[in-house]
Structure formats: C-alpha cells, structure tokens
Amino acid sequence: MNALYKKMHWEIYAKLFSLLLTDNGSEFSNPLAIETEEVTGTTRSKMIYCDPSSPYK
C-alpha cells in the first residue's frame, strides 16, 4: 500500500482506497501501517475486518 501511495497523488489514493475490507489474515495484522501515511502519520484509509465464515459481508 505504501508503494501505491507513493506512486499516486494522495487524492486519487484516497478515492480508491478510502475503505479496505479484509479478512483477518496475518498480512493485515498491523492495520496502522496500512491505514496511516508513514511520514506524517495521518490517516489515509480505514480497514474493516470481515467476520470468519461470513462471505456475505
């Protein structure tokens, strides 16, 4: 996500990735690293975790 953020203008990134719907896999175990901009610490997106065995979400 950091690489995408660096390549895109922040407004485009915010439109495309304002909300991230994920499972609770280990690749998403550090939501702050994904949600926040690494230099300024501002929030750039929000993550929401689906409940296990709930594909309808």
C-alpha distance matrix in Angstrom:
0.0 3.8 5.4 5.2 6.1 8.6 10.0 10.6 13.1 12.0 14.4 13.1 9.5 11.6 13.8 11.5 9.2 11.8 12.5 10.8 13.7 13.5 16.1 16.8 15.9 15.4 11.7 11.3 14.0 12.3 11.2 11.7 9.0 6.4 8.9 10.0 9.7 10.7 13.8 15.4 14.3 14.4 12.9 10.3 10.2 12.4 12.2 15.5 16.8 19.4 22.6 23.6 25.8 25.1 23.8 25.2 22.6
3.8 0.0 3.8 5.4 5.0 6.2 8.7 10.0 12.2 11.2 14.4 13.7 10.4 12.6 15.3 13.7 11.7 13.8 15.1 13.9 17.1 16.8 19.4 19.5 18.6 17.5 13.9 13.6 15.6 13.3 12.5 11.9 8.7 7.5 9.7 9.3 7.8 7.9 10.6 12.8 12.4 13.0 12.6 10.4 11.6 14.2 14.7 18.2 19.7 22.6 25.7 26.7 29.2 28.5 27.4 28.9 26.0
5.4 3.8 0.0 3.8 5.4 5.2 6.3 8.7 11.7 11.9 15.0 13.7 11.0 14.0 16.2 14.2 13.1 15.8 17.3 16.0 19.0 18.7 21.2 21.8 20.5 19.4 15.6 16.0 18.3 16.4 15.9 15.6 12.3 10.9 13.2 13.0 11.1 11.1 13.1 15.6 15.8 16.3 15.9 13.4 14.4 17.2 17.5 20.9 22.2 24.7 28.0 28.7 30.8 30.2 28.7 30.2 27.7
5.2 5.4 3.8 0.0 3.8 5.4 5.2 6.1 9.3 9.7 12.2 10.3 7.7 11.1 12.7 10.7 10.0 13.1 14.8 13.9 17.0 17.4 20.4 21.5 20.6 20.2 16.5 16.3 19.1 17.4 16.1 16.1 13.5 11.1 12.7 13.1 11.5 12.6 14.6 16.4 16.4 16.1 15.1 11.9 12.6 15.6 16.2 19.4 21.1 23.4 26.8 27.8 29.7 28.7 26.9 28.1 25.6
6.1 5.0 5.4 3.8 0.0 3.8 5.5 5.3 7.3 6.6 9.8 9.0 6.2 9.0 11.6 10.5 9.6 11.7 14.1 13.9 17.5 18.3 21.4 22.2 21.8 21.3 17.7 16.9 19.3 17.0 15.4 14.6 12.3 10.2 10.9 10.5 8.4 10.0 11.6 12.9 13.3 12.7 12.1 9.1 10.7 14.1 15.5 19.0 21.2 23.9 27.4 28.7 30.9 29.7 28.3 29.1 26.3
8.6 6.2 5.2 5.4 3.8 0.0 3.8 5.7 7.6 8.2 11.7 11.1 9.3 12.2 14.7 13.9 13.3 15.4 17.9 17.7 21.1 21.7 24.6 25.2 24.5 23.5 19.9 19.6 21.7 19.2 18.1 16.9 14.2 12.9 13.9 12.7 9.8 10.4 11.0 13.1 14.3 14.3 14.7 12.0 14.2 17.7 19.1 22.6 24.7 27.4 30.8 32.0 34.2 33.2 31.7 32.8 30.0
10.0 8.7 6.3 5.2 5.5 3.8 0.0 3.8 6.9 9.0 11.7 10.2 9.2 12.7 14.3 13.2 13.6 16.2 18.7 18.5 21.8 22.5 25.5 26.6 25.7 25.1 21.4 21.3 23.9 21.8 20.5 19.8 17.2 15.4 16.4 15.8 13.2 14.1 14.8 16.6 17.8 17.5 17.4 14.3 16.0 19.4 20.7 24.0 26.0 28.3 31.9 32.9 34.8 33.7 31.8 32.7 30.3
10.6 10.0 8.7 6.1 5.3 5.7 3.8 0.0 3.8 6.1 8.1 6.4 6.1 9.6 10.9 10.3 11.3 13.5 16.5 16.9 20.3 21.7 25.0 26.4 26.0 25.9 22.2 21.5 24.3 22.2 20.3 19.7 17.6 15.3 15.6 15.2 12.9 14.8 15.5 16.4 17.5 16.3 15.9 12.5 14.1 17.7 19.4 22.5 24.9 27.2 30.8 32.3 34.0 32.5 30.6 31.1 28.6
13.1 12.2 11.7 9.3 7.3 7.6 6.9 3.8 0.0 3.8 5.5 5.5 6.4 8.8 10.3 11.0 12.1 13.5 16.9 18.1 21.7 23.5 27.0 28.3 28.3 28.2 24.7 23.5 26.0 23.6 21.4 20.3 18.7 16.6 16.1 15.2 12.8 15.1 15.1 15.3 16.7 15.1 15.0 11.9 14.1 17.8 20.2 23.4 26.2 28.5 32.2 34.0 35.9 34.1 32.4 32.6 29.9
12.0 11.2 11.9 9.7 6.6 8.2 9.0 6.1 3.8 0.0 3.8 5.5 5.0 6.1 8.7 10.0 10.2 10.7 14.3 15.8 19.6 21.5 25.0 26.0 26.5 26.4 23.1 21.5 23.7 21.2 18.7 17.3 16.2 14.2 13.0 12.1 9.9 12.8 13.0 12.6 13.6 11.5 11.4 8.3 10.8 14.6 17.3 20.6 23.6 26.2 29.8 31.9 33.9 32.1 30.7 30.8 27.8
14.4 14.4 15.0 12.2 9.8 11.7 11.7 8.1 5.5 3.8 0.0 3.8 5.4 5.1 6.3 8.8 10.0 9.9 13.7 15.9 19.5 21.9 25.6 27.1 27.8 28.2 25.0 23.1 25.6 23.3 20.4 19.4 18.8 16.4 14.7 14.4 12.9 16.2 16.5 15.5 16.2 13.5 12.7 9.6 11.4 14.9 17.8 20.7 23.9 26.2 29.8 32.1 34.0 31.8 30.3 29.9 27.0
13.1 13.7 13.7 10.3 9.0 11.1 10.2 6.4 5.5 5.5 3.8 0.0 3.8 5.4 5.1 6.3 8.5 9.7 13.1 14.7 18.1 20.4 24.1 26.0 26.4 27.0 23.7 22.2 25.0 23.2 20.4 20.0 19.1 16.2 15.2 15.5 14.3 17.3 18.2 17.8 18.3 15.9 14.6 11.0 11.9 15.2 17.5 20.2 23.1 25.0 28.8 30.8 32.3 30.2 28.3 28.1 25.5
9.5 10.4 11.0 7.7 6.2 9.3 9.2 6.1 6.4 5.0 5.4 3.8 0.0 3.8 5.4 5.2 5.7 7.5 10.6 11.8 15.4 17.4 21.0 22.5 22.9 23.4 20.0 18.5 21.3 19.4 16.7 16.4 15.4 12.4 11.7 12.2 11.3 14.3 15.7 15.6 15.6 13.5 11.9 8.1 8.8 12.3 14.3 17.3 20.0 22.2 25.9 27.9 29.6 27.8 26.1 26.2 23.5
11.6 12.6 14.0 11.1 9.0 12.2 12.7 9.6 8.8 6.1 5.1 5.4 3.8 0.0 3.8 5.6 5.4 4.9 8.7 10.9 14.5 17.0 20.7 22.2 23.2 23.9 20.9 18.7 21.3 19.3 16.1 15.7 15.5 12.6 10.8 11.5 11.3 14.8 16.2 15.2 14.7 11.9 9.9 6.4 6.8 10.1 12.8 15.6 18.9 21.1 24.8 27.1 29.0 26.8 25.5 25.2 22.2
13.8 15.3 16.2 12.7 11.6 14.7 14.3 10.9 10.3 8.7 6.3 5.1 5.4 3.8 0.0 3.8 5.8 5.8 9.0 11.4 14.5 17.5 21.2 23.3 24.4 25.5 22.6 20.5 23.4 21.9 18.6 18.7 18.7 15.4 13.8 15.0 15.0 18.5 19.9 19.0 18.5 15.6 13.3 9.9 9.4 12.0 14.3 16.4 19.6 21.2 24.9 27.3 28.7 26.3 24.6 23.9 21.2
11.5 13.7 14.2 10.7 10.5 13.9 13.2 10.3 11.0 10.0 8.8 6.3 5.2 5.6 3.8 0.0 3.8 6.1 8.1 9.4 12.3 14.9 18.7 20.9 21.7 22.9 19.9 18.2 21.4 20.3 17.3 18.0 17.6 14.0 13.2 15.0 15.2 18.3 20.3 20.0 19.2 16.8 14.3 10.7 9.5 11.7 13.1 15.2 17.8 19.3 23.1 25.0 26.3 24.1 22.1 21.9 19.4
9.2 11.7 13.1 10.0 9.6 13.3 13.6 11.3 12.1 10.2 10.0 8.5 5.7 5.4 5.8 3.8 0.0 3.8 5.4 6.3 9.7 12.1 15.8 17.7 18.6 19.7 16.8 14.7 17.8 16.6 13.6 14.4 14.1 10.5 9.6 11.9 12.7 15.7 18.1 17.9 16.5 14.4 11.5 8.1 6.2 8.3 9.5 12.0 14.7 16.6 20.4 22.4 24.1 22.1 20.6 20.6 17.8
11.8 13.8 15.8 13.1 11.7 15.4 16.2 13.5 13.5 10.7 9.9 9.7 7.5 4.9 5.8 6.1 3.8 0.0 3.8 6.7 10.1 13.0 16.6 18.3 19.8 21.0 18.5 15.8 18.3 16.9 13.4 13.8 14.5 11.2 9.0 11.2 12.5 16.0 18.1 17.1 15.5 12.8 9.5 6.8 4.4 6.2 8.6 10.9 14.3 16.5 20.0 22.6 24.5 22.2 21.2 20.8 17.6
12.5 15.1 17.3 14.8 14.1 17.9 18.7 16.5 16.9 14.3 13.7 13.1 10.6 8.7 9.0 8.1 5.4 3.8 0.0 3.8 6.5 9.7 13.3 15.1 17.0 18.7 16.6 13.7 16.3 15.5 12.0 13.3 14.4 11.0 9.2 12.3 14.5 17.6 20.3 19.4 17.2 14.8 11.2 9.2 5.6 4.9 5.9 7.4 10.7 12.7 16.3 18.9 20.8 18.4 17.6 17.2 13.9
10.8 13.9 16.0 13.9 13.9 17.7 18.5 16.9 18.1 15.8 15.9 14.7 11.8 10.9 11.4 9.4 6.3 6.7 3.8 0.0 3.8 6.3 10.0 11.9 13.4 15.2 13.1 10.4 13.4 13.2 10.1 12.3 12.9 9.4 8.9 12.5 14.8 17.3 20.4 20.2 17.8 16.2 12.6 10.7 7.1 6.0 4.7 6.2 8.5 10.5 14.2 16.2 18.2 16.4 15.4 15.8 12.6
13.7 17.1 19.0 17.0 17.5 21.1 21.8 20.3 21.7 19.6 19.5 18.1 15.4 14.5 14.5 12.3 9.7 10.1 6.5 3.8 0.0 3.8 7.2 9.8 11.8 14.4 13.0 10.4 13.3 14.1 11.5 14.4 15.3 12.1 11.9 15.6 18.2 20.5 23.8 23.6 20.9 19.5 15.9 14.3 10.6 8.6 6.0 5.0 6.0 7.0 10.8 12.8 14.5 12.6 11.7 12.3 9.1
13.5 16.8 18.7 17.4 18.3 21.7 22.5 21.7 23.5 21.5 21.9 20.4 17.4 17.0 17.5 14.9 12.1 13.0 9.7 6.3 3.8 0.0 3.8 6.5 8.1 10.8 9.7 7.5 10.5 12.2 10.4 13.9 14.4 11.6 12.4 16.2 18.8 20.5 24.1 24.3 21.5 20.7 17.3 16.0 12.6 10.6 7.1 6.2 5.0 6.1 9.5 10.6 12.7 11.7 11.1 12.8 10.0
16.1 19.4 21.2 20.4 21.4 24.6 25.5 25.0 27.0 25.0 25.6 24.1 21.0 20.7 21.2 18.7 15.8 16.6 13.3 10.0 7.2 3.8 0.0 3.8 5.6 9.1 9.3 7.7 9.9 12.6 11.7 15.5 16.1 14.0 15.1 18.7 21.5 22.8 26.5 26.9 23.9 23.4 20.2 19.3 16.0 13.6 9.9 8.3 5.3 5.3 7.4 7.4 9.8 9.8 9.9 12.4 10.2
16.8 19.5 21.8 21.5 22.2 25.2 26.6 26.4 28.3 26.0 27.1 26.0 22.5 22.2 23.3 20.9 17.7 18.3 15.1 11.9 9.8 6.5 3.8 0.0 3.8 6.6 8.1 6.3 7.1 10.3 10.2 14.0 14.8 13.5 14.8 18.2 21.2 21.9 25.7 26.1 22.9 23.0 20.0 19.7 16.7 14.2 10.4 9.2 6.0 7.2 8.1 7.9 11.2 11.9 12.9 15.4 13.1
15.9 18.6 20.5 20.6 21.8 24.5 25.7 26.0 28.3 26.5 27.8 26.4 22.9 23.2 24.4 21.7 18.6 19.8 17.0 13.4 11.8 8.1 5.6 3.8 0.0 3.8 5.5 5.7 6.8 10.3 11.2 14.8 14.7 13.7 15.8 18.9 21.5 21.8 25.6 26.6 23.6 24.1 21.4 20.8 18.1 16.3 12.6 12.2 9.4 10.4 11.3 10.2 12.9 14.2 14.5 17.5 15.7
15.4 17.5 19.4 20.2 21.3 23.5 25.1 25.9 28.2 26.4 28.2 27.0 23.4 23.9 25.5 22.9 19.7 21.0 18.7 15.2 14.4 10.8 9.1 6.6 3.8 0.0 3.8 5.3 5.0 8.4 10.5 13.6 13.0 12.9 15.5 18.0 20.3 20.0 23.8 25.1 22.2 23.3 21.1 20.8 18.7 17.2 13.9 14.3 12.0 13.7 14.6 13.6 16.4 17.9 18.3 21.3 19.3
11.7 13.9 15.6 16.5 17.7 19.9 21.4 22.2 24.7 23.1 25.0 23.7 20.0 20.9 22.6 19.9 16.8 18.5 16.6 13.1 13.0 9.7 9.3 8.1 5.5 3.8 0.0 3.8 5.7 7.7 9.3 12.3 10.9 10.2 13.3 15.8 17.7 17.4 21.2 22.8 20.2 21.1 19.0 18.2 16.3 15.5 12.5 13.7 12.2 14.2 16.0 15.4 18.0 18.9 18.7 21.4 19.3
11.3 13.6 16.0 16.3 16.9 19.6 21.3 21.5 23.5 21.5 23.1 22.2 18.5 18.7 20.5 18.2 14.7 15.8 13.7 10.4 10.4 7.5 7.7 6.3 5.7 5.3 3.8 0.0 3.8 5.6 6.0 9.5 9.1 8.0 10.4 13.3 15.8 16.2 20.0 20.9 18.0 18.6 16.1 15.6 13.4 12.0 9.0 10.2 9.1 11.7 13.8 14.1 17.1 17.4 17.5 19.8 17.2
14.0 15.6 18.3 19.1 19.3 21.7 23.9 24.3 26.0 23.7 25.6 25.0 21.3 21.3 23.4 21.4 17.8 18.3 16.3 13.4 13.3 10.5 9.9 7.1 6.8 5.0 5.7 3.8 0.0 3.8 6.0 9.0 9.3 9.6 11.7 14.0 16.7 16.5 20.3 21.1 18.0 19.0 16.9 17.2 15.4 13.7 10.9 11.9 10.5 13.3 14.6 14.8 18.2 18.9 19.7 22.0 19.3
12.3 13.3 16.4 17.4 17.0 19.2 21.8 22.2 23.6 21.2 23.3 23.2 19.4 19.3 21.9 20.3 16.6 16.9 15.5 13.2 14.1 12.2 12.6 10.3 10.3 8.4 7.7 5.6 3.8 0.0 3.8 5.6 5.7 7.1 9.0 10.7 13.3 13.0 16.6 17.4 14.2 15.6 13.9 14.6 13.3 12.2 10.3 12.4 12.1 15.5 17.2 18.0 21.4 21.7 22.3 24.3 21.2
11.2 12.5 15.9 16.1 15.4 18.1 20.5 20.3 21.4 18.7 20.4 20.4 16.7 16.1 18.6 17.3 13.6 13.4 12.0 10.1 11.5 10.4 11.7 10.2 11.2 10.5 9.3 6.0 6.0 3.8 0.0 3.8 5.4 5.2 5.9 8.4 11.6 12.3 15.9 16.1 12.8 13.2 10.9 11.5 9.8 8.5 6.8 9.3 10.1 13.7 16.0 17.5 20.8 20.4 20.9 22.3 19.0
11.7 11.9 15.6 16.1 14.6 16.9 19.8 19.7 20.3 17.3 19.4 20.0 16.4 15.7 18.7 18.0 14.4 13.8 13.3 12.3 14.4 13.9 15.5 14.0 14.8 13.6 12.3 9.5 9.0 5.6 3.8 0.0 3.8 5.4 5.0 5.7 9.0 9.4 12.7 12.7 9.2 10.2 8.6 10.0 9.6 9.1 9.0 12.0 13.4 17.2 19.4 21.1 24.5 24.0 24.5 25.7 22.2
9.0 8.7 12.3 13.5 12.3 14.2 17.2 17.6 18.7 16.2 18.8 19.1 15.4 15.5 18.7 17.6 14.1 14.5 14.4 12.9 15.3 14.4 16.1 14.8 14.7 13.0 10.9 9.1 9.3 5.7 5.4 3.8 0.0 3.8 5.8 5.8 7.8 7.3 11.1 12.1 9.3 10.9 9.9 10.4 10.5 11.0 10.8 14.1 15.2 18.7 21.2 22.4 25.6 25.3 25.4 26.9 23.7
6.4 7.5 10.9 11.1 10.2 12.9 15.4 15.3 16.6 14.2 16.4 16.2 12.4 12.6 15.4 14.0 10.5 11.2 11.0 9.4 12.1 11.6 14.0 13.5 13.7 12.9 10.2 8.0 9.6 7.1 5.2 5.4 3.8 0.0 3.8 5.8 7.8 8.9 12.6 13.3 10.8 11.1 9.1 8.4 7.7 8.5 8.2 11.7 13.1 16.5 19.4 20.8 23.7 23.0 22.7 24.1 20.8
8.9 9.7 13.2 12.7 10.9 13.9 16.4 15.6 16.1 13.0 14.7 15.2 11.7 10.8 13.8 13.2 9.6 9.0 9.2 8.9 11.9 12.4 15.1 14.8 15.8 15.5 13.3 10.4 11.7 9.0 5.9 5.0 5.8 3.8 0.0 3.8 7.0 9.2 12.3 12.0 9.1 8.5 5.7 5.6 4.8 5.7 6.9 10.6 13.0 16.5 19.4 21.5 24.4 23.3 23.1 23.9 20.4
10.0 9.3 13.0 13.1 10.5 12.7 15.8 15.2 15.2 12.1 14.4 15.5 12.2 11.5 15.0 15.0 11.9 11.2 12.3 12.5 15.6 16.2 18.7 18.2 18.9 18.0 15.8 13.3 14.0 10.7 8.4 5.7 5.8 5.8 3.8 0.0 3.8 6.1 8.8 8.2 5.4 5.4 4.4 5.4 7.0 8.7 10.6 14.2 16.6 20.2 23.0 25.0 28.1 27.0 26.9 27.7 24.2
9.7 7.8 11.1 11.5 8.4 9.8 13.2 12.9 12.8 9.9 12.9 14.3 11.3 11.3 15.0 15.2 12.7 12.5 14.5 14.8 18.2 18.8 21.5 21.2 21.5 20.3 17.7 15.8 16.7 13.3 11.6 9.0 7.8 7.8 7.0 3.8 0.0 3.8 5.8 5.9 5.0 5.4 6.3 6.1 9.0 11.7 13.7 17.5 19.9 23.3 26.3 28.2 31.1 30.0 29.6 30.4 27.0
10.7 7.9 11.1 12.6 10.0 10.4 14.1 14.8 15.1 12.8 16.2 17.3 14.3 14.8 18.5 18.3 15.7 16.0 17.6 17.3 20.5 20.5 22.8 21.9 21.8 20.0 17.4 16.2 16.5 13.0 12.3 9.4 7.3 8.9 9.2 6.1 3.8 0.0 3.8 6.0 5.5 8.0 9.5 9.8 12.4 14.6 16.0 19.7 21.6 25.1 27.9 29.4 32.5 31.8 31.5 32.7 29.4
13.8 10.6 13.1 14.6 11.6 11.0 14.8 15.5 15.1 13.0 16.5 18.2 15.7 16.2 19.9 20.3 18.1 18.1 20.3 20.4 23.8 24.1 26.5 25.7 25.6 23.8 21.2 20.0 20.3 16.6 15.9 12.7 11.1 12.6 12.3 8.8 5.8 3.8 0.0 3.8 5.8 8.3 11.0 11.6 14.8 17.3 19.2 22.9 25.1 28.6 31.5 33.1 36.2 35.4 35.1 36.0 32.7
15.4 12.8 15.6 16.4 12.9 13.1 16.6 16.4 15.3 12.6 15.5 17.8 15.6 15.2 19.0 20.0 17.9 17.1 19.4 20.2 23.6 24.3 26.9 26.1 26.6 25.1 22.8 20.9 21.1 17.4 16.1 12.7 12.1 13.3 12.0 8.2 5.9 6.0 3.8 0.0 3.8 5.5 8.9 10.3 13.7 16.2 18.6 22.2 24.8 28.3 31.1 33.2 36.3 35.2 35.0 35.7 32.1
14.3 12.4 15.8 16.4 13.3 14.3 17.8 17.5 16.7 13.6 16.2 18.3 15.6 14.7 18.5 19.2 16.5 15.5 17.2 17.8 20.9 21.5 23.9 22.9 23.6 22.2 20.2 18.0 18.0 14.2 12.8 9.2 9.3 10.8 9.1 5.4 5.0 5.5 5.8 3.8 0.0 3.8 6.5 8.8 11.6 13.4 15.6 19.0 21.5 25.1 27.8 29.8 33.1 32.0 32.2 32.8 29.2
14.4 13.0 16.3 16.1 12.7 14.3 17.5 16.3 15.1 11.5 13.5 15.9 13.5 11.9 15.6 16.8 14.4 12.8 14.8 16.2 19.5 20.7 23.4 23.0 24.1 23.3 21.1 18.6 19.0 15.6 13.2 10.2 10.9 11.1 8.5 5.4 5.4 8.0 8.3 5.5 3.8 0.0 3.8 6.3 9.3 11.4 14.3 17.7 20.6 24.1 26.9 29.4 32.4 31.0 30.9 31.2 27.6
12.9 12.6 15.9 15.1 12.1 14.7 17.4 15.9 15.0 11.4 12.7 14.6 11.9 9.9 13.3 14.3 11.5 9.5 11.2 12.6 15.9 17.3 20.2 20.0 21.4 21.1 19.0 16.1 16.9 13.9 10.9 8.6 9.9 9.1 5.7 4.4 6.3 9.5 11.0 8.9 6.5 3.8 0.0 3.8 5.8 7.6 10.7 14.1 17.2 20.6 23.5 26.0 28.9 27.3 27.3 27.5 23.8
10.3 10.4 13.4 11.9 9.1 12.0 14.3 12.5 11.9 8.3 9.6 11.0 8.1 6.4 9.9 10.7 8.1 6.8 9.2 10.7 14.3 16.0 19.3 19.7 20.8 20.8 18.2 15.6 17.2 14.6 11.5 10.0 10.4 8.4 5.6 5.4 6.1 9.8 11.6 10.3 8.8 6.3 3.8 0.0 3.8 7.2 10.3 13.7 16.9 20.0 23.3 25.6 28.2 26.5 26.0 26.2 22.7
10.2 11.6 14.4 12.6 10.7 14.2 16.0 14.1 14.1 10.8 11.4 11.9 8.8 6.8 9.4 9.5 6.2 4.4 5.6 7.1 10.6 12.6 16.0 16.7 18.1 18.7 16.3 13.4 15.4 13.3 9.8 9.6 10.5 7.7 4.8 7.0 9.0 12.4 14.8 13.7 11.6 9.3 5.8 3.8 0.0 3.8 6.8 10.1 13.4 16.3 19.7 22.1 24.6 22.8 22.3 22.4 18.9
12.4 14.2 17.2 15.6 14.1 17.7 19.4 17.7 17.8 14.6 14.9 15.2 12.3 10.1 12.0 11.7 8.3 6.2 4.9 6.0 8.6 10.6 13.6 14.2 16.3 17.2 15.5 12.0 13.7 12.2 8.5 9.1 11.0 8.5 5.7 8.7 11.7 14.6 17.3 16.2 13.4 11.4 7.6 7.2 3.8 0.0 3.8 6.7 10.2 13.2 16.4 19.1 21.7 19.9 19.8 19.9 16.2
12.2 14.7 17.5 16.2 15.5 19.1 20.7 19.4 20.2 17.3 17.8 17.5 14.3 12.8 14.3 13.1 9.5 8.6 5.9 4.7 6.0 7.1 9.9 10.4 12.6 13.9 12.5 9.0 10.9 10.3 6.8 9.0 10.8 8.2 6.9 10.6 13.7 16.0 19.2 18.6 15.6 14.3 10.7 10.3 6.8 3.8 0.0 3.8 6.6 9.9 13.0 15.5 18.2 16.7 16.8 17.3 13.7
15.5 18.2 20.9 19.4 19.0 22.6 24.0 22.5 23.4 20.6 20.7 20.2 17.3 15.6 16.4 15.2 12.0 10.9 7.4 6.2 5.0 6.2 8.3 9.2 12.2 14.3 13.7 10.2 11.9 12.4 9.3 12.0 14.1 11.7 10.6 14.2 17.5 19.7 22.9 22.2 19.0 17.7 14.1 13.7 10.1 6.7 3.8 0.0 3.8 6.6 9.7 12.6 15.2 13.4 13.8 14.2 10.5
16.8 19.7 22.2 21.1 21.2 24.7 26.0 24.9 26.2 23.6 23.9 23.1 20.0 18.9 19.6 17.8 14.7 14.3 10.7 8.5 6.0 5.0 5.3 6.0 9.4 12.0 12.2 9.1 10.5 12.1 10.1 13.4 15.2 13.1 13.0 16.6 19.9 21.6 25.1 24.8 21.5 20.6 17.2 16.9 13.4 10.2 6.6 3.8 0.0 3.8 6.5 8.9 11.9 10.7 11.6 12.7 9.4
19.4 22.6 24.7 23.4 23.9 27.4 28.3 27.2 28.5 26.2 26.2 25.0 22.2 21.1 21.2 19.3 16.6 16.5 12.7 10.5 7.0 6.1 5.3 7.2 10.4 13.7 14.2 11.7 13.3 15.5 13.7 17.2 18.7 16.5 16.5 20.2 23.3 25.1 28.6 28.3 25.1 24.1 20.6 20.0 16.3 13.2 9.9 6.6 3.8 0.0 3.8 6.4 8.6 6.9 8.0 9.2 6.3
22.6 25.7 28.0 26.8 27.4 30.8 31.9 30.8 32.2 29.8 29.8 28.8 25.9 24.8 24.9 23.1 20.4 20.0 16.3 14.2 10.8 9.5 7.4 8.1 11.3 14.6 16.0 13.8 14.6 17.2 16.0 19.4 21.2 19.4 19.4 23.0 26.3 27.9 31.5 31.1 27.8 26.9 23.5 23.3 19.7 16.4 13.0 9.7 6.5 3.8 0.0 3.8 6.4 5.6 8.3 9.7 7.7
23.6 26.7 28.7 27.8 28.7 32.0 32.9 32.3 34.0 31.9 32.1 30.8 27.9 27.1 27.3 25.0 22.4 22.6 18.9 16.2 12.8 10.6 7.4 7.9 10.2 13.6 15.4 14.1 14.8 18.0 17.5 21.1 22.4 20.8 21.5 25.0 28.2 29.4 33.1 33.2 29.8 29.4 26.0 25.6 22.1 19.1 15.5 12.6 8.9 6.4 3.8 0.0 3.8 5.5 8.0 10.6 9.7
25.8 29.2 30.8 29.7 30.9 34.2 34.8 34.0 35.9 33.9 34.0 32.3 29.6 29.0 28.7 26.3 24.1 24.5 20.8 18.2 14.5 12.7 9.8 11.2 12.9 16.4 18.0 17.1 18.2 21.4 20.8 24.5 25.6 23.7 24.4 28.1 31.1 32.5 36.2 36.3 33.1 32.4 28.9 28.2 24.6 21.7 18.2 15.2 11.9 8.6 6.4 3.8 0.0 3.8 6.1 8.9 9.4
25.1 28.5 30.2 28.7 29.7 33.2 33.7 32.5 34.1 32.1 31.8 30.2 27.8 26.8 26.3 24.1 22.1 22.2 18.4 16.4 12.6 11.7 9.8 11.9 14.2 17.9 18.9 17.4 18.9 21.7 20.4 24.0 25.3 23.0 23.3 27.0 30.0 31.8 35.4 35.2 32.0 31.0 27.3 26.5 22.8 19.9 16.7 13.4 10.7 6.9 5.6 5.5 3.8 0.0 3.8 5.4 5.9
23.8 27.4 28.7 26.9 28.3 31.7 31.8 30.6 32.4 30.7 30.3 28.3 26.1 25.5 24.6 22.1 20.6 21.2 17.6 15.4 11.7 11.1 9.9 12.9 14.5 18.3 18.7 17.5 19.7 22.3 20.9 24.5 25.4 22.7 23.1 26.9 29.6 31.5 35.1 35.0 32.2 30.9 27.3 26.0 22.3 19.8 16.8 13.8 11.6 8.0 8.3 8.0 6.1 3.8 0.0 3.8 5.3
25.2 28.9 30.2 28.1 29.1 32.8 32.7 31.1 32.6 30.8 29.9 28.1 26.2 25.2 23.9 21.9 20.6 20.8 17.2 15.8 12.3 12.8 12.4 15.4 17.5 21.3 21.4 19.8 22.0 24.3 22.3 25.7 26.9 24.1 23.9 27.7 30.4 32.7 36.0 35.7 32.8 31.2 27.5 26.2 22.4 19.9 17.3 14.2 12.7 9.2 9.7 10.6 8.9 5.4 3.8 0.0 3.8
22.6 26.0 27.7 25.6 26.3 30.0 30.3 28.6 29.9 27.8 27.0 25.5 23.5 22.2 21.2 19.4 17.8 17.6 13.9 12.6 9.1 10.0 10.2 13.1 15.7 19.3 19.3 17.2 19.3 21.2 19.0 22.2 23.7 20.8 20.4 24.2 27.0 29.4 32.7 32.1 29.2 27.6 23.8 22.7 18.9 16.2 13.7 10.5 9.4 6.3 7.7 9.7 9.4 5.9 5.3 3.8 0.0
